[in-house]
Amino acid sequence: MRFASLGSGSKGNALLVEVGRTRVLLDCGFGPRELSRRLARLDVAPESITAVLITHEHADHVGGAARCAARFGWTVHASFGTAAASRQLDGTPVRRFDSHTSFAIGDLEIHPYPVPHDAREPTQFVFADGEARLGVLTDAGSITPHIVAMLKDCAALVLECNHDPAMLANGRYPPPLKQRISSAYGHLDNGQAAGLLRRVAHGGLRHVVAAHLSEENNRPELARAALAGALGCSADWIGVASQDAGCDWRML
């Protein structure tokens, strides 16, 4: 199994996971042209993707899904709540899943789990190929015991490090938006992500990637330092999925 980010942040999200001949996209916040451009950097044709999974109905995660699925022949998968809440999926055939029930797409095992976020039925995922597990957590405002249980024993983790609390507090966002972001149903800050990492880290952890960084209220070096501090490792070992460049392939 390998994975790569095509871009991560409030302007658009997409994470590509590959096992054998199965390629699945997690979220699609980019339109067909921009998605194709980003896939070309990874030498991947959009038509080679099997399916897209949608975490929740916010535009930076679902905005391009319907158009890309129609153009490139993907199946679209979403939780019952996300499918009901997303107007951008209206008219698109959606395969609905229960956020507590595992399923498979081709060679890829998919384990969804619910998270606290300000959406109808937001879901994050653990991917497995029978040998290794990739855990993904973005767009969550707080850490639940179920999240901790799901992300234990993963060989790779993609973790939201949305904001630095001081930068958010002192930044130019209006107070209601600051409150939404920092709430239990908003977005994880660097310290929350580091706290989670301390709880789930183990000797077999091979990759940690910080994701969904705010371009306004965070900096890559702050996210790296927080996660590296949790592991006691060099900050250079921590990857960052940026808004513009994502991150390159990482192998499990």
N, C-alpha and C positions, 0 to 999 in steps of 0.2 A: 504494500500500500504506500502511496505517496500523496502529498497534498501541496497546494499552492494557493495563495491569495491573489485575486485579480484586483483587489482594492478594498479598503476597509475604512469606513467612516460615514459621516452624516450625508455625504454626497453620493454614496453608492457602495454596495457590498456584494461580494461574490467570492466563494471559496470553492476550489475544485478538488475533489477527492477521487482517486483512481485506484482500482484494484483489477489487475488483469485487463480484460477488455471493457470493463465497466467504468464509466466516468459519470459522476454525479456532481452537479453544481448545488452548493448550499447558498440560497438567495441569489437574486438577480436584480440588482438595482441599476443596471446599465442597459441602454437600448441596444438593438442588434449591431449597429455600426461600431459603437464604442466597445461593446463586449467582444466583438470579433477582433478589434485592434488589440485589446488586452490579451486575448487568447493567443494571438499570433506571437506574442513575446515568449509564450511557453511552447510554441510549435504545436498548438492544438487547434484542430478545425472544429467550429461550433457544432457541425453536423455529427461529430463523433461523440457528443455528450448524450447520455441515455435519458437523464431526467433532471429536474430541478426541484429541490426541497425548499419550501418557504418557511422561515422561522416565525414571521408575524406580518401584519398587514401594512406596516409603515413603508412609505414610498421608497426609502433608500434600500429596502430589502426586496420589494416586490415590483418596483416600478417598471422594470423591463421584462418581467417574466412572461407575461402573456404574449407580447410581440415576438420575443425570442423563441418561445415554445412553438408558436405558429410557423415561424419562418424556418426553424431548424429541426422540427419534428420531435421535440422533447415531450415527455409526460410531465405533468405538474402535480406535485404532492404537497398537501397542506393539512393542518389540523382542521377539525370541523369548525372551530371558532374562527380561525384565520380565513378559511374559505367563505364563511358567511359574512365576515366583516370587510373583506377586501373588494372594493368596487373595481379595482384594476384587474381582478380575475373574472369579472362578469363576462359571461359568454365563453369562457375558457373551460374545457373539461378538466376537472380537478379530481384526483384520487385522494380521498380524505382518509386520514389516519387518526387513531386514538393516541394522545400524547403520552400514554402509559404503556403502549403495546409495541413491541419490536416487530420489524418486518425486514424484508430483503429486497434489494434491487440488483439483479444480476449476481455478481460475486460479492457484493457489499452487504454486510449486516448493518442494520440501522436501528439504533436504540434511542428513541425520542424521550425527552423528559420536560415537564413543565417548569417554567421559571417566573418569578415575579417581575412583571414589566407592565407598562400602561398600554396594554393591547388586549384583544378579545381572548385569545388562547395562545399566548406566546410559548414557543417550544424551542429547545436547543437539542443537540444531538451528540451521541457517541457513535463513532463508526468503527467497525471491526472487520477483519478479514480471516478470522480464525486463529491468528497468531499475535496480532498487535491491535491496540485500540487507540483511536484518536478522539480526544474529548474537545468539544467546542462549547464555549460559553461567552456569548456577547448579549448585550441588551437585557441586562438583569439589574435590578436595583439593590438586591440584597442576596445573601447566601443562605440557603436553606439546608437542612440535614440531607434532603434528597439530592440536592446538587452535589454535596460532598460525596455521598455514596456513589453517585453515577461517575464522578471523575476520578475516583481512586483506581489505581492499577492501569492508568492510561500511559502509553509510551510517548505520547505527544499531547500537548495542550495548547489550544488557542484561547487566550483569556482576554476578556475586555479590560482595558485600562483606559477608561474614557476620559477621566479628568484628574487634575491635581486639585484638591479641595481649596487650597489657598488661591490658586489662579482663578478658579471658578468664583469664589467669594469676592475677589477683588476685581473681577473682570467686568465687561460692559453689558453682559446679559441683564435683562430686566429681572426683578426679584421673583416673579412667578415662574419664569423659565429656570432660574437657578434652583428654586425649590423643587420643581419637577425633576430636574436632572439628578439632584442629590437625594431624592426620596427613596423609600424602600421599593418603589416601582419604577425607578428611573434607570440610572446607569452606574456601574461600579467604578469607584475611583481607584487610583494606583494602590493605596493601602489596603483596600478591600480585596483586590486581586492578589496582592502579596499574602494576605492572611489566609485566603483560600489555598494558595499554592503551598504554604507551610503545612496545611492539613492533608493534602493529597500527594505530596512529593514522595518519591521512593527511588531506590537505586536503579531501577530500570527506565527512568524518565530520560528520553533522548532529545526531545525538542520542546521548547517553550516559546510561544510567539505571542507578543502583546498585540491586541487588536482594538479596533474601534476607538482609536485615540482622537480626541477633539483637537482640531487644528487651532482652536481659539483658547482652550483651557488646559492644554497639556503639551508636553514636549517629549520626544522619544527618549531622551536621556533620563528623564524623570521616571518614565515607565520602566525602562531597563533597570535603573538603579533599585527601584522598589522590588521587582521580581528577583533580581540577582541577590538582593539582601535576604530574601526569603530562603533562597537555596544555598547561600554562601558561595556563590560562583562569580566568575567574571561577568561584568555587564555585557561584554562583547558576545557572550554565549547566548544571550537572550535575543531572539528575533523580534522584529517589528513589522507588522503588516500595515503599510502606509496607504493613505488615500489614493495617491497617484500611481504608485508602483506595486502595491501589494507586497508579496514576498515570493521568492522563487521556490521551485520544487524542494520539498524535504521528504526524505525517504524513511520508511519504517521497515 
